[in-house]
Amino acid sequence: MNLVTLAFYFFAVLTLAFAAVVVFSRNILHAAFALLFTFFGVASMYVLLQADFLAISQIMIYIGGILILIIFGVILTTNITGVEVKSDKTGRLQLVSAGIATLLLAATLIGVMTTTQWNTAEVPAVDATAEAIGTGMLTRYLLAFETASMLLLIAIVGAAFIARKKPV
């Protein structure tokens, strides 16, 4: 096992650990900061897989945009930093049943992964640079790219319309 493989497994375990903190944390601010480290772990795995464009996109879009927006939203919202998720007896029952379902699903997936005869082939080298991706997005996939940007613009305008204060 070489150093790159070892580093990949390290970042995979680190990402899963912080993702578990996101899921099981009772404090929303702690969950948001754990999500930061989860995104960094995913970006690190992209770097190790030589997908530099995806790693930079992960950092710029998810960490630089979405996560910072979530953290500022949590911090600037009054009285939310001390909010903890509370569960009653039905919440414990749901937690136990969800845990059992998760363990059954995980056992099934692991069983399928270990018993399947995987066809492996030599993967040809792909030179997917940012220039090639940008050229593809602005030539062959221009309609899909512009449709997605218009959909995001409509979502932003709709969110601003819903969030504005109604006159009294």
Residue pairs with C-beta under 8 A, 6 or more apart in sequence:
4 48
7 44
7 48
8 45
8 48
8 49
11 41
11 44
11 45
11 48
12 41
12 45
14 37
14 41
15 38
15 41
15 42
15 45
18 34
18 35
18 37
18 38
18 41
19 34
19 38
21 30
21 31
21 34
22 31
22 34
22 35
22 38
23 31
25 31
25 34
26 84
26 85
27 81
27 83
27 84
28 74
28 80
28 81
28 83
29 71
29 74
29 75
29 81
32 67
32 70
32 71
32 74
33 71
35 67
35 70
36 63
36 67
36 71
39 58
39 59
39 62
39 63
39 67
40 59
40 63
42 58
43 55
43 58
43 59
43 63
44 55
46 52
46 54
46 55
46 58
47 55
51 128
52 130
53 128
53 129
53 130
53 133
56 130
74 80
74 81
75 81
87 94
87 95
137 145
138 145
